[in-house]
Amino acid sequence: MERAGEFLGKALRRLNRPEAALAWLENAWPTVVGHALAAHAQPVRCQNGLLELAASSKAWQKQLQSMQGELCSRINHAWGGTLIRELKFVDSKPARVPREADNEHTPFIRRRS
């Protein structure tokens, strides 16, 4: 009997779509890299062998850069093929939420004269 993660990884590899690989990676991330590391770094985008990671601080980013080879190896082993060749680090600042979707935004209202 196959483990679900192995079966799903094979199915997603057959899709050959970048969003499928990222969805798998986001879900498998704590298992692949460990819970401690997953708490401080998250995959943001995965395309053409390049994985973009957002680290919680510069110190974690530096630590992850020193582990780049090991991380690529772990991810590729869990994927069952070559998914990642290179890591790139991006700012972990949250994306700006549009005002229409922001419940905290108070719109400017003009008073009638």
C-alpha positions, 0 to 999 in steps of 0.5 A, a space after each residue: 500500500 502506498 502512502 498518500 503523499 507518494 501517490 499525490 506527488 506522482 499525480 501532481 508531477 504528471 500535471 506538469 503545472 507550476 501551481 500544482 508543484 507549489 500546492 504540493 510544496 506548501 502542503 508538504 513543507 513542514 514534513 520536508 524541512 521540519 516544523 522548526 524551519 517551516 515556522 520561519 520560512 514559507 514557499 512563495 513561488 515555484 517555477 522553472 526549477 526556482 523556488 522563492 522562499 520568504 524567511 521571517 528574518 534576515 538571520 533565518 534567511 542567512 541560515 537557509 542560504 547556508 542550507 540551500 543544497 540540503 534543502 534542494 536535495 530534501 525537496 527533490 527527494 520528497 517530490 521524487 524527481 528534480 523539482 528545485 535547482 535553486 533557491 531565491 529569497 524574497 521579502 516576507 512582507 505580506 502583500 498589500 490587501 486591496 481596500 475593497 477586501 480590507 475590513 479595517 479600512 475606513 473610507 474617506 467620506 466628504 461632507 456635503 456643503 
